[in-house]
Amino acid sequence: MRGRSIVALVLVGFVLVSTGVIWRRSFGNARAREQQRLEQQRGALEAERAKLEGDIRDASSRATLAKVAEERLNMHIPSDSLVIYLQRPAKRRAPRDPH
């Protein structure tokens, strides 16, 4: 009976170890799929970020801003005859300390 008990324990141990290995591999595969999904999502987000940065550059260009200022704000670049030069007021002197 002693030999059968050892064989039974070895078989139970083998089944437990095999179950652990299979579970670990399944867990690793699931984590690898999740990591791949996240990397694809990251790539898509980086592409969207690059597109948005390009859109910001285009929207903040001088040509686009001038067009918006003319259309929405009714502003325009003045001709040379409309330019007014303002002079700075004279600097005031600080009062001297008599002492």
C-alpha positions as CSV (number, residue, x, y, z in Angstrom):
1,M,0.0,0.0,0.0
2,R,3.0,2.3,0.5
3,G,3.9,2.2,-3.1
4,R,0.4,3.1,-4.3
5,S,0.2,6.1,-1.9
6,I,3.5,7.4,-3.3
7,V,2.3,7.0,-6.9
8,A,-1.0,8.7,-6.0
9,L,0.8,11.6,-4.4
10,V,3.1,12.0,-7.3
11,L,0.1,12.0,-9.7
12,V,-1.8,14.5,-7.6
13,G,1.4,16.7,-7.4
14,F,1.8,16.4,-11.2
15,V,-1.8,17.4,-11.8
16,L,-1.4,20.4,-9.4
17,V,1.8,21.6,-11.1
18,S,0.3,21.1,-14.5
19,T,-2.7,23.1,-13.5
20,G,-0.5,25.9,-12.2
21,V,1.6,26.0,-15.4
22,I,-1.5,26.1,-17.6
23,W,-3.1,28.8,-15.5
24,R,0.1,30.9,-15.6
25,R,0.4,30.5,-19.4
26,S,-3.3,31.5,-19.8
27,F,-2.8,34.5,-17.6
28,G,0.4,35.5,-19.5
29,N,-1.4,35.2,-22.9
30,A,-4.3,37.3,-21.6
31,R,-1.9,40.0,-20.4
32,A,0.0,39.9,-23.7
33,R,-3.3,40.5,-25.6
34,E,-4.2,43.3,-23.3
35,Q,-0.7,44.9,-23.7
36,Q,-1.0,44.6,-27.5
37,R,-4.5,46.3,-27.4
38,L,-3.1,49.1,-25.2
39,E,-0.1,49.6,-27.6
40,Q,-2.5,49.9,-30.6
41,Q,-4.6,52.4,-28.6
42,R,-1.5,54.3,-27.7
43,G,-0.5,54.5,-31.4
44,A,-3.9,55.7,-32.4
45,L,-3.8,58.4,-29.7
46,E,-0.3,59.5,-30.7
47,A,-1.5,59.8,-34.3
48,E,-4.5,61.9,-33.2
49,R,-2.3,64.1,-31.1
50,A,0.0,64.7,-34.1
51,K,-3.1,65.6,-36.2
52,L,-4.4,68.0,-33.5
53,E,-1.0,69.7,-33.2
54,G,-1.0,70.2,-37.0
55,D,-4.5,71.6,-36.8
56,I,-3.4,74.0,-34.1
57,R,-0.5,75.1,-36.2
58,D,-2.7,75.7,-39.2
59,A,-5.4,77.5,-37.2
60,S,-2.8,79.8,-35.5
61,S,-1.0,80.7,-38.7
62,R,-0.8,84.4,-39.6
63,A,-2.9,83.9,-42.8
64,T,-5.7,82.1,-41.0
65,L,-5.8,84.6,-38.1
66,A,-5.8,87.6,-40.6
67,K,-8.8,86.0,-42.4
68,V,-10.7,85.5,-39.2
69,A,-9.9,89.0,-38.0
70,E,-11.2,90.4,-41.2
71,E,-14.4,88.3,-41.4
72,R,-15.5,88.1,-37.8
73,L,-14.1,91.2,-36.3
74,N,-14.3,93.5,-39.4
75,M,-10.6,94.4,-39.0
76,H,-8.2,95.1,-41.8
77,I,-4.6,96.1,-42.3
78,P,-4.5,99.9,-42.5
79,S,-3.0,101.7,-45.4
80,D,0.1,103.9,-44.8
81,S,-2.1,107.0,-44.7
82,L,-4.2,105.5,-41.8
83,V,-1.2,104.8,-39.6
84,I,-1.0,107.2,-36.6
85,Y,2.3,107.6,-34.7
86,L,1.9,108.5,-31.1
87,Q,4.6,110.2,-29.1
88,R,5.6,109.1,-25.7
89,P,4.9,111.6,-22.9
90,A,7.9,113.3,-21.5
91,K,9.5,111.6,-18.5
92,R,8.9,113.2,-15.2
93,R,11.8,113.9,-13.0
94,A,11.8,112.6,-9.5
95,P,11.9,115.3,-6.9
96,R,15.3,115.7,-5.3
97,D,15.8,115.0,-1.7
98,P,17.0,118.3,-0.1
99,H,18.9,116.5,2.6
